[in-house]
């Protein structure tokens, strides 16, 4: 029987709680997803707001940290520009279309789509 991969991190289990170790099974990679073995992770003040649910949008368990550096450990079927072992850095942006004029100019953090 194949062992399910597990991710290891730290999470606030409820609003305002201290972080505790947290293990979870990752979702399957979608065609454009990249899996990263994280070596460095930044925590900023917005993470503290989310731990405390100051913006009333948090879901728990909440794993803070959204600025990371690591190495590619897996990739979806349509990812062609990265390979396992590549060192990558990821900012807080997610979900940019990567096709509009703004994204193509390198400003995907400002994507309106």
PDB file as gemmi writes it, atoms N, CA and C in Angstrom:
CRYST1    1.000    1.000    1.000  90.00  90.00  90.00 P 1                      
ATOM      1  N   UNK A   1       0.834  -1.168   0.000  1.00  0.00           N  
ATOM      2  CA  UNK A   1       0.000   0.000   0.000  1.00  0.00           C  
ATOM      3  C   UNK A   1       0.891   1.247   0.000  1.00  0.00           C  
ATOM      4  N   UNK A   2       0.524   2.251  -0.833  1.00  0.00           N  
ATOM      5  CA  UNK A   2       1.304   3.475  -0.960  1.00  0.00           C  
ATOM      6  C   UNK A   2       1.007   4.414   0.208  1.00  0.00           C  
ATOM      7  N   UNK A   3       2.070   4.975   0.793  1.00  0.00           N  
ATOM      8  CA  UNK A   3       1.909   5.925   1.904  1.00  0.00           C  
ATOM      9  C   UNK A   3       1.498   7.290   1.349  1.00  0.00           C  
ATOM     10  N   UNK A   4       0.540   7.924   1.989  1.00  0.00           N  
ATOM     11  CA  UNK A   4       0.133   9.269   1.612  1.00  0.00           C  
ATOM     12  C   UNK A   4       1.173  10.255   2.129  1.00  0.00           C  
ATOM     13  N   UNK A   5       1.569  11.200   1.267  1.00  0.00           N  
ATOM     14  CA  UNK A   5       2.510  12.241   1.684  1.00  0.00           C  
ATOM     15  C   UNK A   5       1.840  13.121   2.734  1.00  0.00           C  
ATOM     16  N   UNK A   6       2.629  13.621   3.646  1.00  0.00           N  
ATOM     17  CA  UNK A   6       2.113  14.526   4.673  1.00  0.00           C  
ATOM     18  C   UNK A   6       2.936  15.808   4.671  1.00  0.00           C  
ATOM     19  N   UNK A   7       2.272  16.930   4.860  1.00  0.00           N  
ATOM     20  CA  UNK A   7       2.935  18.207   5.032  1.00  0.00           C  
ATOM     21  C   UNK A   7       2.996  18.494   6.526  1.00  0.00           C  
ATOM     22  N   UNK A   8       4.066  19.163   6.927  1.00  0.00           N  
ATOM     23  CA  UNK A   8       4.270  19.496   8.337  1.00  0.00           C  
ATOM     24  C   UNK A   8       4.405  21.012   8.465  1.00  0.00           C  
ATOM     25  N   UNK A   9       3.704  21.590   9.401  1.00  0.00           N  
ATOM     26  CA  UNK A   9       3.770  23.028   9.591  1.00  0.00           C  
ATOM     27  C   UNK A   9       3.336  23.404  10.990  1.00  0.00           C  
ATOM     28  N   UNK A  10       3.003  24.676  11.141  1.00  0.00           N  
ATOM     29  CA  UNK A  10       2.517  25.208  12.408  1.00  0.00           C  
ATOM     30  C   UNK A  10       1.219  25.950  12.122  1.00  0.00           C  
ATOM     31  N   UNK A  11       0.232  25.751  12.966  1.00  0.00           N  
ATOM     32  CA  UNK A  11      -1.076  26.354  12.724  1.00  0.00           C  
ATOM     33  C   UNK A  11      -1.696  26.873  14.012  1.00  0.00           C  
ATOM     34  N   UNK A  12      -2.489  27.928  13.847  1.00  0.00           N  
ATOM     35  CA  UNK A  12      -3.402  28.353  14.910  1.00  0.00           C  
ATOM     36  C   UNK A  12      -4.658  27.515  14.715  1.00  0.00           C  
ATOM     37  N   UNK A  13      -5.047  26.779  15.729  1.00  0.00           N  
ATOM     38  CA  UNK A  13      -6.201  25.892  15.614  1.00  0.00           C  
ATOM     39  C   UNK A  13      -7.522  26.636  15.819  1.00  0.00           C  
ATOM     40  N   UNK A  14      -7.463  27.746  16.536  1.00  0.00           N  
ATOM     41  CA  UNK A  14      -8.628  28.598  16.765  1.00  0.00           C  
ATOM     42  C   UNK A  14      -8.161  30.045  16.843  1.00  0.00           C  
ATOM     43  N   UNK A  15      -9.100  30.960  16.791  1.00  0.00           N  
ATOM     44  CA  UNK A  15      -8.819  32.396  16.832  1.00  0.00           C  
ATOM     45  C   UNK A  15      -7.914  32.744  18.013  1.00  0.00           C  
ATOM     46  N   UNK A  16      -6.810  33.461  17.709  1.00  0.00           N  
ATOM     47  CA  UNK A  16      -5.933  33.994  18.736  1.00  0.00           C  
ATOM     48  C   UNK A  16      -5.035  32.996  19.433  1.00  0.00           C  
ATOM     49  N   UNK A  17      -5.054  31.746  19.017  1.00  0.00           N  
ATOM     50  CA  UNK A  17      -4.234  30.744  19.697  1.00  0.00           C  
ATOM     51  C   UNK A  17      -2.789  30.771  19.227  1.00  0.00           C  
ATOM     52  N   UNK A  18      -1.907  30.310  20.105  1.00  0.00           N  
ATOM     53  CA  UNK A  18      -0.501  30.132  19.737  1.00  0.00           C  
ATOM     54  C   UNK A  18      -0.407  29.036  18.682  1.00  0.00           C  
ATOM     55  N   UNK A  19       0.636  29.112  17.868  1.00  0.00           N  
ATOM     56  CA  UNK A  19       0.833  28.101  16.829  1.00  0.00           C  
ATOM     57  C   UNK A  19       1.243  26.775  17.450  1.00  0.00           C  
ATOM     58  N   UNK A  20       0.726  25.690  16.875  1.00  0.00           N  
ATOM     59  CA  UNK A  20       1.075  24.333  17.297  1.00  0.00           C  
ATOM     60  C   UNK A  20       1.476  23.544  16.064  1.00  0.00           C  
ATOM     61  N   UNK A  21       2.256  22.485  16.260  1.00  0.00           N  
ATOM     62  CA  UNK A  21       2.609  21.649  15.115  1.00  0.00           C  
ATOM     63  C   UNK A  21       1.329  21.107  14.488  1.00  0.00           C  
ATOM     64  N   UNK A  22       1.358  20.983  13.163  1.00  0.00           N  
ATOM     65  CA  UNK A  22       0.167  20.601  12.411  1.00  0.00           C  
ATOM     66  C   UNK A  22       0.601  19.800  11.192  1.00  0.00           C  
ATOM     67  N   UNK A  23       0.081  18.601  11.050  1.00  0.00           N  
ATOM     68  CA  UNK A  23       0.360  17.748   9.895  1.00  0.00           C  
ATOM     69  C   UNK A  23      -0.928  17.584   9.095  1.00  0.00           C  
ATOM     70  N   UNK A  24      -0.803  17.605   7.774  1.00  0.00           N  
ATOM     71  CA  UNK A  24      -1.993  17.429   6.939  1.00  0.00           C  
ATOM     72  C   UNK A  24      -1.602  16.819   5.598  1.00  0.00           C  
ATOM     73  N   UNK A  25      -2.553  16.149   4.979  1.00  0.00           N  
ATOM     74  CA  UNK A  25      -2.342  15.541   3.665  1.00  0.00           C  
ATOM     75  C   UNK A  25      -2.600  16.598   2.594  1.00  0.00           C  
ATOM     76  N   UNK A  26      -1.685  16.762   1.657  1.00  0.00           N  
ATOM     77  CA  UNK A  26      -1.882  17.759   0.602  1.00  0.00           C  
ATOM     78  C   UNK A  26      -2.927  17.291  -0.408  1.00  0.00           C  
ATOM     79  N   UNK A  27      -3.543  18.252  -1.084  1.00  0.00           N  
ATOM     80  CA  UNK A  27      -4.426  17.937  -2.203  1.00  0.00           C  
ATOM     81  C   UNK A  27      -3.579  17.449  -3.375  1.00  0.00           C  
ATOM     82  N   UNK A  28      -4.213  16.780  -4.330  1.00  0.00           N  
ATOM     83  CA  UNK A  28      -3.508  16.406  -5.553  1.00  0.00           C  
ATOM     84  C   UNK A  28      -3.134  17.678  -6.301  1.00  0.00           C  
ATOM     85  N   UNK A  29      -1.996  17.636  -6.999  1.00  0.00           N  
ATOM     86  CA  UNK A  29      -1.571  18.803  -7.763  1.00  0.00           C  
ATOM     87  C   UNK A  29      -2.471  18.985  -8.977  1.00  0.00           C  
ATOM     88  N   UNK A  30      -2.964  20.199  -9.165  1.00  0.00           N  
ATOM     89  CA  UNK A  30      -3.704  20.554 -10.372  1.00  0.00           C  
ATOM     90  C   UNK A  30      -2.687  20.749 -11.499  1.00  0.00           C  
ATOM     91  N   UNK A  31      -3.132  20.803 -12.750  1.00  0.00           N  
ATOM     92  CA  UNK A  31      -2.202  20.876 -13.884  1.00  0.00           C  
ATOM     93  C   UNK A  31      -1.180  22.006 -13.823  1.00  0.00           C  
ATOM     94  N   UNK A  32      -1.531  23.166 -13.240  1.00  0.00           N  
ATOM     95  CA  UNK A  32      -0.596  24.297 -13.183  1.00  0.00           C  
ATOM     96  C   UNK A  32      -0.011  24.512 -11.788  1.00  0.00           C  
ATOM     97  N   UNK A  33      -0.235  23.585 -10.868  1.00  0.00           N  
ATOM     98  CA  UNK A  33       0.294  23.710  -9.506  1.00  0.00           C  
ATOM     99  C   UNK A  33       1.762  23.315  -9.432  1.00  0.00           C  
ATOM    100  N   UNK A  34       2.464  23.922  -8.489  1.00  0.00           N  
ATOM    101  CA  UNK A  34       3.855  23.575  -8.198  1.00  0.00           C  
ATOM    102  C   UNK A  34       3.951  23.300  -6.701  1.00  0.00           C  
ATOM    103  N   UNK A  35       4.534  22.168  -6.346  1.00  0.00           N  
ATOM    104  CA  UNK A  35       4.757  21.830  -4.940  1.00  0.00           C  
ATOM    105  C   UNK A  35       6.170  22.251  -4.568  1.00  0.00           C  
ATOM    106  N   UNK A  36       6.306  22.915  -3.426  1.00  0.00           N  
ATOM    107  CA  UNK A  36       7.593  23.454  -3.000  1.00  0.00           C  
ATOM    108  C   UNK A  36       7.946  22.912  -1.621  1.00  0.00           C  
ATOM    109  N   UNK A  37       9.150  22.360  -1.502  1.00  0.00           N  
ATOM    110  CA  UNK A  37       9.691  21.984  -0.192  1.00  0.00           C  
ATOM    111  C   UNK A  37      10.263  23.269   0.402  1.00  0.00           C  
ATOM    112  N   UNK A  38       9.594  23.812   1.392  1.00  0.00           N  
ATOM    113  CA  UNK A  38       9.926  25.130   1.932  1.00  0.00           C  
ATOM    114  C   UNK A  38      11.156  25.051   2.831  1.00  0.00           C  
ATOM    115  N   UNK A  39      12.120  25.946   2.556  1.00  0.00           N  
ATOM    116  CA  UNK A  39      13.306  26.043   3.410  1.00  0.00           C  
ATOM    117  C   UNK A  39      13.276  27.307   4.267  1.00  0.00           C  
ATOM    118  N   UNK A  40      12.592  28.355   3.780  1.00  0.00           N  
ATOM    119  CA  UNK A  40      12.494  29.624   4.499  1.00  0.00           C  
ATOM    120  C   UNK A  40      11.088  30.183   4.306  1.00  0.00           C  
ATOM    121  N   UNK A  41      10.530  30.752   5.374  1.00  0.00           N  
ATOM    122  CA  UNK A  41       9.176  31.302   5.303  1.00  0.00           C  
ATOM    123  C   UNK A  41       9.100  32.571   6.138  1.00  0.00           C  
ATOM    124  N   UNK A  42       8.561  33.618   5.541  1.00  0.00           N  
ATOM    125  CA  UNK A  42       8.384  34.866   6.264  1.00  0.00           C  
ATOM    126  C   UNK A  42       6.998  34.961   6.867  1.00  0.00           C  
ATOM    127  N   UNK A  43       6.930  35.508   8.054  1.00  0.00           N  
ATOM    128  CA  UNK A  43       5.657  35.793   8.714  1.00  0.00           C  
ATOM    129  C   UNK A  43       5.563  37.312   8.822  1.00  0.00           C  
ATOM    130  N   UNK A  44       4.483  37.885   8.331  1.00  0.00           N  
ATOM    131  CA  UNK A  44       4.337  39.340   8.428  1.00  0.00           C  
ATOM    132  C   UNK A  44       3.110  39.677   9.266  1.00  0.00           C  
ATOM    133  N   UNK A  45       2.885  40.956   9.452  1.00  0.00           N  
ATOM    134  CA  UNK A  45       1.813  41.371  10.358  1.00  0.00           C  
ATOM    135  C   UNK A  45       0.436  40.932   9.869  1.00  0.00           C  
ATOM    136  N   UNK A  46       0.257  40.806   8.559  1.00  0.00           N  
ATOM    137  CA  UNK A  46      -1.045  40.335   8.075  1.00  0.00           C  
ATOM    138  C   UNK A  46      -1.338  38.922   8.580  1.00  0.00           C  
ATOM    139  N   UNK A  47      -0.299  38.106   8.762  1.00  0.00           N  
ATOM    140  CA  UNK A  47      -0.499  36.769   9.333  1.00  0.00           C  
ATOM    141  C   UNK A  47      -1.052  36.866  10.754  1.00  0.00           C  
ATOM    142  N   UNK A  48      -0.569  37.837  11.519  1.00  0.00           N  
ATOM    143  CA  UNK A  48      -1.075  38.024  12.881  1.00  0.00           C  
ATOM    144  C   UNK A  48      -2.553  38.415  12.868  1.00  0.00           C  
ATOM    145  N   UNK A  49      -2.927  39.274  11.904  1.00  0.00           N  
ATOM    146  CA  UNK A  49      -4.339  39.638  11.764  1.00  0.00           C  
ATOM    147  C   UNK A  49      -5.185  38.410  11.441  1.00  0.00           C  
ATOM    148  N   UNK A  50      -4.656  37.526  10.604  1.00  0.00           N  
ATOM    149  CA  UNK A  50      -5.407  36.327  10.233  1.00  0.00           C  
ATOM    150  C   UNK A  50      -5.473  35.320  11.377  1.00  0.00           C  
ATOM    151  N   UNK A  51      -4.402  35.185  12.134  1.00  0.00           N  
ATOM    152  CA  UNK A  51      -4.434  34.304  13.313  1.00  0.00           C  
ATOM    153  C   UNK A  51      -5.530  34.768  14.272  1.00  0.00           C  
ATOM    154  N   UNK A  52      -5.643  36.082  14.447  1.00  0.00           N  
ATOM    155  CA  UNK A  52      -6.619  36.652  15.381  1.00  0.00           C  
ATOM    156  C   UNK A  52      -7.991  36.897  14.746  1.00  0.00           C  
ATOM    157  N   UNK A  53      -8.133  36.600  13.465  1.00  0.00           N  
ATOM    158  CA  UNK A  53      -9.380  36.812  12.713  1.00  0.00           C  
ATOM    159  C   UNK A  53      -9.851  38.262  12.773  1.00  0.00           C  
ATOM    160  N   UNK A  54      -8.910  39.191  12.759  1.00  0.00           N  
ATOM    161  CA  UNK A  54      -9.244  40.611  12.811  1.00  0.00           C  
ATOM    162  C   UNK A  54     -10.074  41.061  11.611  1.00  0.00           C  
ATOM    163  N   UNK A  55      -9.901  40.400  10.459  1.00  0.00           N  
ATOM    164  CA  UNK A  55     -10.612  40.794   9.242  1.00  0.00           C  
ATOM    165  C   UNK A  55     -11.853  39.940   9.004  1.00  0.00           C  
ATOM    166  N   UNK A  56     -12.135  39.023   9.914  1.00  0.00           N  
ATOM    167  CA  UNK A  56     -13.325  38.154   9.848  1.00  0.00           C  
ATOM    168  C   UNK A  56     -13.371  37.312   8.572  1.00  0.00           C  
ATOM    169  N   UNK A  57     -12.198  36.864   8.121  1.00  0.00           N  
ATOM    170  CA  UNK A  57     -12.136  36.000   6.935  1.00  0.00           C  
ATOM    171  C   UNK A  57     -11.346  34.721   7.200  1.00  0.00           C  
ATOM    172  N   UNK A  58     -10.846  34.538   8.397  1.00  0.00           N  
ATOM    173  CA  UNK A  58      -9.961  33.406   8.696  1.00  0.00           C  
ATOM    174  C   UNK A  58     -10.740  32.104   8.790  1.00  0.00           C  
ATOM    175  N   UNK A  59     -10.053  31.021   8.395  1.00  0.00           N  
ATOM    176  CA  UNK A  59     -10.561  29.663   8.575  1.00  0.00           C  
ATOM    177  C   UNK A  59      -9.486  28.888   9.318  1.00  0.00           C  
ATOM    178  N   UNK A  60      -9.907  28.062  10.227  1.00  0.00           N  
ATOM    179  CA  UNK A  60      -8.963  27.329  11.072  1.00  0.00           C  
ATOM    180  C   UNK A  60      -9.076  25.843  10.804  1.00  0.00           C  
ATOM    181  N   UNK A  61      -7.996  25.107  10.919  1.00  0.00           N  
ATOM    182  CA  UNK A  61      -6.673  25.584  11.323  1.00  0.00           C  
ATOM    183  C   UNK A  61      -6.087  26.521  10.264  1.00  0.00           C  
ATOM    184  N   UNK A  62      -5.362  27.532  10.730  1.00  0.00           N  
ATOM    185  CA  UNK A  62      -4.730  28.514   9.855  1.00  0.00           C  
ATOM    186  C   UNK A  62      -3.218  28.373   9.948  1.00  0.00           C  
ATOM    187  N   UNK A  63      -2.590  28.107   8.807  1.00  0.00           N  
ATOM    188  CA  UNK A  63      -1.130  27.997   8.719  1.00  0.00           C  
ATOM    189  C   UNK A  63      -0.605  29.316   8.167  1.00  0.00           C  
ATOM    190  N   UNK A  64       0.058  30.134   8.991  1.00  0.00           N  
ATOM    191  CA  UNK A  64       0.548  31.421   8.510  1.00  0.00           C  
ATOM    192  C   UNK A  64       1.820  31.273   7.675  1.00  0.00           C  
ATOM    193  N   UNK A  65       2.132  32.351   6.991  1.00  0.00           N  
ATOM    194  CA  UNK A  65       3.348  32.393   6.176  1.00  0.00           C  
ATOM    195  C   UNK A  65       2.995  32.304   4.714  1.00  0.00           C  
ATOM    196  N   UNK A  66       3.267  33.351   3.976  1.00  0.00           N  
ATOM    197  CA  UNK A  66       2.884  33.369   2.567  1.00  0.00           C  
ATOM    198  C   UNK A  66       3.987  33.967   1.686  1.00  0.00           C  
ATOM    199  N   UNK A  67       5.153  34.084   2.214  1.00  0.00           N  
ATOM    200  CA  UNK A  67       6.328  34.516   1.452  1.00  0.00           C  
ATOM    201  C   UNK A  67       7.393  33.469   1.716  1.00  0.00           C  
ATOM    202  N   UNK A  68       7.675  32.648   0.692  1.00  0.00           N  
ATOM    203  CA  UNK A  68       8.496  31.462   0.935  1.00  0.00           C  
ATOM    204  C   UNK A  68       9.618  31.304  -0.077  1.00  0.00           C  
ATOM    205  N   UNK A  69      10.622  30.554   0.334  1.00  0.00           N  
ATOM    206  CA  UNK A  69      11.716  30.121  -0.536  1.00  0.00           C  
ATOM    207  C   UNK A  69      11.876  28.626  -0.313  1.00  0.00           C  
ATOM    208  N   UNK A  70      12.147  27.923  -1.382  1.00  0.00           N  
ATOM    209  CA  UNK A  70      12.338  26.479  -1.273  1.00  0.00           C  
ATOM    210  C   UNK A  70      12.739  25.884  -2.604  1.00  0.00           C  
ATOM    211  N   UNK A  71      12.589  24.581  -2.715  1.00  0.00           N  
ATOM    212  CA  UNK A  71      12.916  23.890  -3.960  1.00  0.00           C  
ATOM    213  C   UNK A  71      11.679  23.166  -4.470  1.00  0.00           C  
ATOM    214  N   UNK A  72      11.552  23.117  -5.783  1.00  0.00           N  
ATOM    215  CA  UNK A  72      10.423  22.433  -6.411  1.00  0.00           C  
ATOM    216  C   UNK A  72      10.520  20.947  -6.098  1.00  0.00           C  
ATOM    217  N   UNK A  73       9.430  20.394  -5.552  1.00  0.00           N  
ATOM    218  CA  UNK A  73       9.401  18.964  -5.237  1.00  0.00           C  
ATOM    219  C   UNK A  73       8.352  18.219  -6.047  1.00  0.00           C  
ATOM    220  N   UNK A  74       7.570  18.937  -6.820  1.00  0.00           N  
ATOM    221  CA  UNK A  74       6.568  18.322  -7.684  1.00  0.00           C  
ATOM    222  C   UNK A  74       5.915  19.391  -8.531  1.00  0.00           C  
ATOM    223  N   UNK A  75       5.314  18.972  -9.639  1.00  0.00           N  
ATOM    224  CA  UNK A  75       4.662  19.935 -10.522  1.00  0.00           C  
ATOM    225  C   UNK A  75       3.527  19.260 -11.273  1.00  0.00           C  
ATOM    226  N   UNK A  76       2.493  20.049 -11.564  1.00  0.00           N  
ATOM    227  CA  UNK A  76       1.367  19.566 -12.344  1.00  0.00           C  
ATOM    228  C   UNK A  76       1.767  19.296 -13.785  1.00  0.00           C  
ATOM    229  N   UNK A  77       0.906  18.610 -14.496  1.00  0.00           N  
ATOM    230  CA  UNK A  77       1.198  18.143 -15.852  1.00  0.00           C  
ATOM    231  C   UNK A  77       1.474  19.263 -16.849  1.00  0.00           C  
ATOM    232  N   UNK A  78       0.946  20.454 -16.639  1.00  0.00           N  
ATOM    233  CA  UNK A  78       1.129  21.549 -17.596  1.00  0.00           C  
ATOM    234  C   UNK A  78       2.262  22.502 -17.237  1.00  0.00           C  
ATOM    235  N   UNK A  79       2.962  22.248 -16.155  1.00  0.00           N  
ATOM    236  CA  UNK A  79       4.081  23.104 -15.749  1.00  0.00           C  
ATOM    237  C   UNK A  79       5.307  22.697 -16.561  1.00  0.00           C  
ATOM    238  N   UNK A  80       5.810  23.630 -17.373  1.00  0.00           N  
ATOM    239  CA  UNK A  80       6.959  23.324 -18.230  1.00  0.00           C  
ATOM    240  C   UNK A  80       8.179  24.182 -17.916  1.00  0.00           C  
ATOM    241  N   UNK A  81       8.020  25.235 -17.143  1.00  0.00           N  
ATOM    242  CA  UNK A  81       9.114  26.176 -16.903  1.00  0.00           C  
ATOM    243  C   UNK A  81       9.892  25.887 -15.621  1.00  0.00           C  
ATOM    244  N   UNK A  82       9.473  24.883 -14.863  1.00  0.00           N  
ATOM    245  CA  UNK A  82      10.168  24.517 -13.627  1.00  0.00           C  
ATOM    246  C   UNK A  82      10.356  23.014 -13.582  1.00  0.00           C  
ATOM    247  N   UNK A  83      11.416  22.592 -12.874  1.00  0.00           N  
ATOM    248  CA  UNK A  83      11.644  21.151 -12.723  1.00  0.00           C  
ATOM    249  C   UNK A  83      12.016  20.857 -11.271  1.00  0.00           C  
ATOM    250  N   UNK A  84      11.864  19.614 -10.886  1.00  0.00           N  
ATOM    251  CA  UNK A  84      12.203  19.196  -9.532  1.00  0.00           C  
ATOM    252  C   UNK A  84      13.632  19.611  -9.201  1.00  0.00           C  
ATOM    253  N   UNK A  85      13.804  20.220  -8.044  1.00  0.00           N  
ATOM    254  CA  UNK A  85      15.117  20.675  -7.600  1.00  0.00           C  
ATOM    255  C   UNK A  85      15.381  22.145  -7.848  1.00  0.00           C  
ATOM    256  N   UNK A  86      14.589  22.798  -8.730  1.00  0.00           N  
ATOM    257  CA  UNK A  86      14.765  24.235  -8.961  1.00  0.00           C  
ATOM    258  C   UNK A  86      14.486  25.001  -7.669  1.00  0.00           C  
ATOM    259  N   UNK A  87      15.301  26.023  -7.406  1.00  0.00           N  
ATOM    260  CA  UNK A  87      15.089  26.886  -6.237  1.00  0.00           C  
ATOM    261  C   UNK A  87      14.124  27.989  -6.654  1.00  0.00           C  
ATOM    262  N   UNK A  88      13.106  28.228  -5.835  1.00  0.00           N  
ATOM    263  CA  UNK A  88      12.081  29.203  -6.182  1.00  0.00           C  
ATOM    264  C   UNK A  88      11.749  30.082  -4.982  1.00  0.00           C  
ATOM    265  N   UNK A  89      11.238  31.253  -5.278  1.00  0.00           N  
ATOM    266  CA  UNK A  89      10.708  32.149  -4.268  1.00  0.00           C  
ATOM    267  C   UNK A  89       9.286  32.509  -4.650  1.00  0.00           C  
ATOM    268  N   UNK A  90       8.417  32.600  -3.669  1.00  0.00           N  
ATOM    269  CA  UNK A  90       7.006  32.860  -3.936  1.00  0.00           C  
ATOM    270  C   UNK A  90       6.538  33.975  -3.018  1.00  0.00           C  
ATOM    271  N   UNK A  91       5.936  34.999  -3.609  1.00  0.00           N  
ATOM    272  CA  UNK A  91       5.369  36.096  -2.842  1.00  0.00           C  
ATOM    273  C   UNK A  91       3.946  35.788  -2.428  1.00  0.00           C  
ATOM    274  N   UNK A  92       3.235  36.783  -1.979  1.00  0.00           N  
ATOM    275  CA  UNK A  92       1.895  36.585  -1.443  1.00  0.00           C  
ATOM    276  C   UNK A  92       0.826  36.499  -2.516  1.00  0.00           C  
ATOM    277  N   UNK A  93       1.125  36.886  -3.734  1.00  0.00           N  
ATOM    278  CA  UNK A  93       0.119  36.916  -4.779  1.00  0.00           C  
ATOM    279  C   UNK A  93      -0.273  35.497  -5.202  1.00  0.00           C  
ATOM    280  N   UNK A  94      -1.538  35.345  -5.555  1.00  0.00           N  
ATOM    281  CA  UNK A  94      -2.011  34.053  -6.047  1.00  0.00           C  
ATOM    282  C   UNK A  94      -3.189  34.294  -6.974  1.00  0.00           C  
ATOM    283  N   UNK A  95      -3.245  33.526  -8.039  1.00  0.00           N  
ATOM    284  CA  UNK A  95      -4.412  33.564  -8.893  1.00  0.00           C  
ATOM    285  C   UNK A  95      -4.369  34.602  -9.998  1.00  0.00           C  
ATOM    286  N   UNK A  96      -3.218  35.158 -10.319  1.00  0.00           N  
ATOM    287  CA  UNK A  96      -3.128  36.085 -11.437  1.00  0.00           C  
ATOM    288  C   UNK A  96      -3.395  35.332 -12.738  1.00  0.00           C  
ATOM    289  N   UNK A  97      -4.005  36.010 -13.717  1.00  0.00           N  
ATOM    290  CA  UNK A  97      -4.373  35.340 -14.968  1.00  0.00           C  
ATOM    291  C   UNK A  97      -3.159  35.015 -15.838  1.00  0.00           C  
ATOM    292  N   UNK A  98      -2.097  35.807 -15.715  1.00  0.00           N  
ATOM    293  CA  UNK A  98      -0.848  35.640 -16.473  1.00  0.00           C  
ATOM    294  C   UNK A  98      -1.010  35.854 -17.968  1.00  0.00           C  
ATOM    295  N   UNK A  99      -2.152  36.421 -18.403  1.00  0.00           N  
ATOM    296  CA  UNK A  99      -2.363  36.653 -19.835  1.00  0.00           C  
ATOM    297  C   UNK A  99      -2.720  38.099 -20.165  1.00  0.00           C  
ATOM    298  N   UNK A 100      -3.175  38.882 -19.190  1.00  0.00           N  
ATOM    299  CA  UNK A 100      -3.564  40.265 -19.471  1.00  0.00           C  
ATOM    300  C   UNK A 100      -2.316  41.142 -19.643  1.00  0.00           C  
ATOM    301  N   UNK A 101      -2.547  42.353 -20.101  1.00  0.00           N  
ATOM    302  CA  UNK A 101      -1.441  43.291 -20.333  1.00  0.00           C  
ATOM    303  C   UNK A 101      -0.632  43.548 -19.059  1.00  0.00           C  
ATOM    304  N   UNK A 102      -1.328  43.672 -17.933  1.00  0.00           N  
ATOM    305  CA  UNK A 102      -0.656  43.928 -16.656  1.00  0.00           C  
ATOM    306  C   UNK A 102       0.258  42.767 -16.279  1.00  0.00           C  
ATOM    307  N   UNK A 103      -0.260  41.548 -16.376  1.00  0.00           N  
ATOM    308  CA  UNK A 103       0.550  40.362 -16.044  1.00  0.00           C  
ATOM    309  C   UNK A 103       1.734  40.223 -16.993  1.00  0.00           C  
ATOM    310  N   UNK A 104       1.483  40.413 -18.279  1.00  0.00           N  
ATOM    311  CA  UNK A 104       2.556  40.258 -19.264  1.00  0.00           C  
ATOM    312  C   UNK A 104       3.644  41.311 -19.098  1.00  0.00           C  
ATOM    313  N   UNK A 105       3.311  42.426 -18.452  1.00  0.00           N  
ATOM    314  CA  UNK A 105       4.306  43.466 -18.172  1.00  0.00           C  
ATOM    315  C   UNK A 105       5.093  43.150 -16.907  1.00  0.00           C  
ATOM    316  N   UNK A 106       4.770  42.013 -16.259  1.00  0.00           N  
ATOM    317  CA  UNK A 106       5.494  41.626 -15.049  1.00  0.00           C  
ATOM    318  C   UNK A 106       4.861  42.130 -13.766  1.00  0.00           C  
ATOM    319  N   UNK A 107       3.667  42.698 -13.882  1.00  0.00           N  
ATOM    320  CA  UNK A 107       2.983  43.247 -12.712  1.00  0.00           C  
ATOM    321  C   UNK A 107       1.810  42.364 -12.292  1.00  0.00           C  
ATOM    322  N   UNK A 108       2.046  41.042 -12.209  1.00  0.00           N  
ATOM    323  CA  UNK A 108       0.957  40.119 -11.878  1.00  0.00           C  
ATOM    324  C   UNK A 108       0.356  40.393 -10.503  1.00  0.00           C  
ATOM    325  N   UNK A 109       1.094  41.069  -9.633  1.00  0.00           N  
ATOM    326  CA  UNK A 109       0.535  41.423  -8.321  1.00  0.00           C  
ATOM    327  C   UNK A 109      -0.587  42.452  -8.440  1.00  0.00           C  
ATOM    328  N   UNK A 110      -0.717  43.076  -9.602  1.00  0.00           N  
ATOM    329  CA  UNK A 110      -1.762  44.075  -9.824  1.00  0.00           C  
ATOM    330  C   UNK A 110      -2.868  43.569 -10.747  1.00  0.00           C  
ATOM    331  N   UNK A 111      -2.878  42.284 -11.063  1.00  0.00           N  
ATOM    332  CA  UNK A 111      -3.862  41.704 -11.981  1.00  0.00           C  
ATOM    333  C   UNK A 111      -5.277  41.969 -11.482  1.00  0.00           C  
ATOM    334  N   UNK A 112      -6.112  42.514 -12.361  1.00  0.00           N  
ATOM    335  CA  UNK A 112      -7.503  42.803 -12.001  1.00  0.00           C  
ATOM    336  C   UNK A 112      -8.417  41.613 -12.248  1.00  0.00           C  
ATOM    337  N   UNK A 113      -7.906  40.615 -12.932  1.00  0.00           N  
ATOM    338  CA  UNK A 113      -8.745  39.440 -13.226  1.00  0.00           C  
ATOM    339  C   UNK A 113      -8.648  38.517 -12.074  1.00  0.00           C  
TER     340      UNK A 113                                                      
END                                                                             
